[in-house]
Amino acid sequence: MGDIDQKSTISDNSFAGKAIVSFPAESLILKEGDVNPDMFKIIQGKAEMYVGYGTDKEVLLGIVGPGTCFGELGLLLKAPSIYTVIAYSDVYAIRVTEDRMGNFIQENHSSALQIMKNMAHTMAIMQHQIMALSDEINSYTKKDEDSFEDMKKELLQSLYNPNGLGMRGKMYFMGSQGGDKK
C-alpha cells in the first residue's frame, strides 16, 4: 500500500470514533522504563523499536509498520515498557486504553492474537536469558566451591599431618595461644 493509499486509510470510516494519535518522524512514542497505560496499533507509518536506546548498549530490535501493536505491558500490567519506540516516519496509530480494550479485541481479533504471540515470544526470550544467566552464575559458583573445597582440604591435611603444626599450630596462627603451654 503506497503513501497515497495509506493517507486515505486514516480518513476511512472504519476508524471513526477511535482514538487516532499521530507522531511526527523521529519523535519518541514510548520510552523504555516508563509506565505508559496505553497500547498503540500502527495504522500508517513506521516506527523503530530499541532496547537501551541512547546508551552504549543500544540495540535496534526492528522497524515495525501498519498492524503492529506495542505498549501492551503498560496497558495490561501497568508495567514499565521493556523497549523504546521512535517514529521512523510520521506515524498514525489507534490509542487503546483500558476502557477501550474490550471493543478493540472485538474489532481486532488478529491484533489480539498478535499481542499474545508477542508476549509469548518475549517470555521465551526471557526464559532463554534467565537460563544463560543461571549457567553463568553456576560457573562462577562452581569456581568458588572448588576454591573453598581446596582450602578445606588443605586445612584438614594440616590439622592431621603428624609432621605439621597440627591443631595447636593452626589455633595459634588464627589468634589463639594454642592452648595450655606445658
ZIURRA-V133189 format. One record per residue. N is the residue number from 1. SS is DSSP state (h for helix, s for strand, l for the rest). PHI is phi as a letter, one per 20 degrees, with the letter a starting at -180 (none if undefined). BURIAL is I if it has 24 or more other ideal C-beta (glycine too) atoms within 12 Angstrom, else O. Layout:
n ss phi burial
N SS PHI BURIAL
N SS PHI BURIAL
This chain:
n ss phi burial
1 l none O
2 l f O
3 h f O
4 h f O
5 h f O
6 h f O
7 h f O
8 h f O
9 h f O
10 h f I
11 l e O
12 l f O
13 h f O
14 h f O
15 h d O
16 l f O
17 l m O
18 l e I
19 l e O
20 s e I
21 s c I
22 s c O
23 s c I
24 l f O
25 l g O
26 l m O
27 l e O
28 s f O
29 s d I
30 s b I
31 l d I
32 l g I
33 l n O
34 l e O
35 l e O
36 l c I
37 l f I
38 l d I
39 s d I
40 s c I
41 s c I
42 s f I
43 s d I
44 s b I
45 l n I
46 l c I
47 s c I
48 s d I
49 s d I
50 s c I
51 s d I
52 l m O
53 l g I
54 l n O
55 l d O
56 l f O
57 l d O
58 l f O
59 s c O
60 s e O
61 s f I
62 s r O
63 s d O
64 s d I
65 l c I
66 l g I
67 l n I
68 l e I
69 s d I
70 s b I
71 l n I
72 h f I
73 h f I
74 h f I
75 h f I
76 h e I
77 h d O
78 l l O
79 l e O
80 l f O
81 l f I
82 l e I
83 l b I
84 s d I
85 s c I
86 s d I
87 s f I
88 l e I
89 l c I
90 l g I
91 s d I
92 s d I
93 s b I
94 s e I
95 s e I
96 s d I
97 l d O
98 l g O
99 l f O
100 l e O
101 h f I
102 h g O
103 h f O
104 h g I
105 h f I
106 h f O
107 h e O
108 l c I
109 h g O
110 h f O
111 h f I
112 h f I
113 h f O
114 h f O
115 h f I
116 h f O
117 h f O
118 h f I
119 h f I
120 h f O
121 h f O
122 h f I
123 h f O
124 h f O
125 h f O
126 h f O
127 h f O
128 h f O
129 h f O
130 h f O
131 h f O
132 h f O
133 h f O
134 h f O
135 h f O
136 h f O
137 h f O
138 h f O
139 h f O
140 h f O
141 h f O
142 h f O
143 h f O
144 h f O
145 h f O
146 h f O
147 h f O
148 h f O
149 h f O
150 h f O
151 h f O
152 h f O
153 h f O
154 h f O
155 h f O
156 h f O
157 h f O
158 h f O
159 h f O
160 h d O
161 l f O
162 l f O
163 l e O
164 l e O
165 l f O
166 h m O
167 h f O
168 h f O
169 h f O
170 h f O
171 h f O
172 h f O
173 h f O
174 l e O
175 l o O
176 l e O
177 l e O
178 l m O
179 l n O
180 l f O
181 l e O
182 l d O
